[in-house]
Amino acid sequence: MTPERLQRINSMLDTRQPDLTVCMEGVHKTHNLAAVVRTCDAIGVSDVHAIWKSEEAEVRGGSAAGSQNWIDVHGHHNTADAITQLKAQGMQVLVTNLSDTAVDFREIDYTKPTAIILGQEKFGASNVALELADQDIVIPMVGMVQSLNVSVACSVVLYEAQRQRQLAGMYNKATLSHERRQRVLFEGGHPIFAEACQRKGLPYPAIDDEGQIVADDSWWQKMQMDKSAWQHLDD
């Protein structure tokens, strides 16, 4: 890993916001999935959640190419379980929805741990999401249309969250765990070795302050061998 790449990855990791996340509920159009992930990366969101409505749905290609390598996407099979997990992390759960109880999205305190539910493109958020969320939020509109594209709405809300967090100094201190930082440094700085580790079932090595791999002779030996050839070394 070059010093320049190490500096770039570390700068990105220093500003990640692990307690700010987005949860896509049934969003299925590839370009929307990709655009949401791309925006999350730009804002400093480290995790994205997705409630899949079909086995085929997944984040792939499009404008997220590259961005999805730096963000962990967590899949869920139903809305209730997803929101339960988010609340267990101490997050306030917001849902974009036009309702009598919705508040202007700018009135929310995004310096708190926050999860934003984005509803499906055609039908919006489900009744389960509306029931379990802590607050409905709305983006004020004065034109003839009543809603924005889901990825555009995501961007609008997240940039308000970023603005508030920057004013509060939350982008000035690193909050990712050491373990996660090490994983991202290895996968991002040494992608060929990371792919080999995944293929061979090898643990990731440590990364030092210079961005270099720290591993014993046994690890390097296994890296150069087929898995079937080195399995007996651990017997």
Buried (B, 14 or more C-beta within 10 A) or exposed (E): BEEEEBEEBBEBBBBBBBBBBBBBBBBBBBEBBBBBBBBBBEBBBBBBBBBBBEEEBBBEEBBBEEBBEBBBBBEBEBBBEBBEBBBEEEBBBBBBBEEEEBEEBBEBEBBEBBBBBBBBBEEBBBEBBBEBBBBBBBBEEEEEEEBBEBBBBBBBBBEBBBEBBEEEEBBEEEBBEEEBBBBBBBBBBBEEBBEBBEEBEBEBBEBEEEBBBEBEEEBEEBBEEEEEEBEEEEE
